[in-house]
């Protein structure tokens, strides 16, 4: 009986959605954060995100005080400079309420040298998603960090 319960619990983890949208990222972060694919925002339409071209990888680090740091990496995991990036990244936040994710607001991350940084608003409900919209060379991109807690 214990084996059956253990097998059930382990199988439920297989259905968890803790990666972002877009092609799965298999590597670990360079700075100890979590990684997600960066793709064109247009690739979200029509459920094309799983096969989207990865333009960059983004690494998100959350500090205890609520500071978020976002690094951009090349697809082969080298640090990317921010030439061509606009000075702010819009972040839209959703929280899970009653089994559904609900939009609760947005905030900005600001470019500082080779990274973006900002403060995460108070999160009263978990898990939550952060959808980020950087603009590079006037092209709107998308990064999705899902099921954060």
C-alpha positions as CSV (number, residue, x, y, z in Angstrom):
1,X,0.0,0.0,0.0
2,X,2.8,2.4,0.9
3,X,4.4,1.7,-2.5
4,X,1.1,2.5,-4.3
5,X,0.8,5.9,-2.4
6,X,4.5,6.7,-3.2
7,X,4.0,5.9,-6.9
8,X,0.9,8.0,-7.0
9,X,2.6,11.0,-5.4
10,X,5.6,10.7,-7.8
11,X,3.4,10.5,-10.8
12,X,1.5,13.7,-9.9
13,X,4.8,15.6,-10.2
14,X,5.1,14.5,-13.8
15,X,2.0,16.7,-14.5
16,X,3.3,19.8,-12.7
17,X,3.9,22.9,-14.8
18,X,6.9,24.6,-13.3
19,X,8.8,25.6,-16.5
20,X,7.9,28.7,-18.4
21,X,6.2,28.9,-21.7
22,X,8.2,28.1,-24.8
23,X,10.7,25.4,-25.5
24,X,11.9,23.7,-22.3
25,X,15.2,24.8,-20.8
26,X,17.3,21.9,-19.6
27,X,20.3,23.8,-18.2
28,X,20.7,25.2,-14.7
29,X,21.2,29.0,-14.3
30,X,24.6,30.6,-14.3
31,X,23.8,32.6,-11.2
32,X,21.7,30.0,-9.2
33,X,18.3,31.3,-10.5
34,X,15.6,29.7,-12.7
35,X,15.8,29.7,-16.5
36,X,13.1,30.2,-19.1
37,X,13.2,30.6,-22.9
38,X,12.8,34.0,-24.4
39,X,10.7,34.1,-27.6
40,X,8.8,36.5,-29.7
41,X,5.5,37.6,-28.1
42,X,3.8,36.7,-31.4
43,X,4.7,33.0,-30.9
44,X,2.2,32.9,-28.0
45,X,-0.7,33.1,-30.4
46,X,-2.1,29.9,-31.7
47,X,-0.2,27.8,-29.2
48,X,3.1,28.0,-31.2
49,X,5.2,28.6,-28.1
50,X,6.4,25.0,-27.6
51,X,8.1,25.1,-31.0
52,X,9.1,28.8,-30.9
53,X,12.6,29.9,-31.8
54,X,14.6,30.6,-28.6
55,X,16.2,34.1,-29.0
56,X,17.7,34.2,-25.6
57,X,17.5,32.4,-22.3
58,X,16.5,34.5,-19.2
59,X,17.6,33.7,-15.6
60,X,15.5,35.0,-12.8
61,X,16.9,35.4,-9.3
62,X,14.7,36.3,-6.3
63,X,16.3,37.6,-3.1
64,X,14.7,37.3,0.3
65,X,13.9,41.1,0.4
66,X,11.8,40.8,-2.8
67,X,14.4,42.0,-5.2
68,X,14.3,40.4,-8.7
69,X,17.3,40.2,-10.9
70,X,17.0,39.2,-14.5
71,X,19.9,38.2,-16.7
72,X,19.8,37.4,-20.4
73,X,21.9,34.6,-21.8
74,X,22.6,33.5,-25.3
75,X,21.0,30.2,-26.4
76,X,24.3,28.5,-25.7
77,X,24.4,29.8,-22.1
78,X,26.9,32.7,-22.4
79,X,26.2,36.1,-20.7
80,X,24.5,38.4,-23.2
81,X,25.0,42.2,-23.2
82,X,21.9,44.4,-23.3
83,X,22.7,46.3,-26.4
84,X,19.4,47.1,-28.2
85,X,17.3,46.3,-25.1
86,X,14.9,49.1,-23.9
87,X,15.5,50.4,-20.4
88,X,12.5,48.7,-18.8
89,X,10.9,45.3,-18.9
90,X,7.1,45.1,-18.2
91,X,6.2,42.3,-15.8
92,X,2.6,41.1,-15.5
93,X,1.7,39.1,-12.4
94,X,-1.0,36.4,-12.0
95,X,-1.9,34.5,-8.8
96,X,-3.7,31.2,-8.5
97,X,-7.2,31.6,-7.0
98,X,-9.8,28.9,-6.9
99,X,-7.8,26.8,-9.3
100,X,-7.4,29.5,-11.9
101,X,-4.7,32.1,-12.5
102,X,-6.0,35.7,-12.2
103,X,-4.1,38.8,-13.4
104,X,-3.3,41.1,-10.4
105,X,-1.2,43.8,-11.9
106,X,2.1,44.8,-13.4
107,X,5.4,46.3,-12.4
108,X,8.7,47.1,-14.1
109,X,12.3,45.9,-14.0
110,X,14.9,48.5,-14.8
111,X,18.1,48.0,-16.8
112,X,21.3,48.4,-14.8
113,X,24.6,47.6,-16.7
114,X,24.3,43.9,-17.7
115,X,21.0,43.0,-15.9
116,X,17.5,44.2,-15.1
117,X,16.4,44.6,-11.5
118,X,13.3,45.6,-9.5
119,X,11.1,44.8,-6.5
120,X,8.4,42.0,-6.5
121,X,5.2,43.4,-5.1
122,X,3.8,41.6,-2.0
123,X,2.5,38.2,-2.9
124,X,-0.3,37.0,-0.7
125,X,-1.4,34.0,-2.8
126,X,0.8,31.3,-4.1
127,X,1.7,29.9,-6.6
128,X,2.1,32.9,-9.0
129,X,3.3,33.5,-12.6
130,X,5.4,36.3,-13.9
131,X,5.1,37.1,-17.6
132,X,7.8,39.5,-18.8
133,X,7.8,41.5,-22.0
134,X,11.3,42.9,-22.9
135,X,11.7,44.9,-26.1
136,X,14.8,44.4,-28.1
137,X,15.5,46.4,-31.3
138,X,11.8,47.4,-31.2
139,X,10.7,43.8,-31.2
140,X,8.5,42.7,-28.3
141,X,9.6,39.4,-26.7
142,X,8.1,37.2,-24.0
143,X,9.4,35.3,-21.0
144,X,7.1,33.2,-18.8
145,X,8.0,32.1,-15.3
146,X,5.2,29.8,-14.0
147,X,4.2,28.3,-10.7
148,X,6.6,30.4,-8.6
149,X,6.1,30.3,-4.8
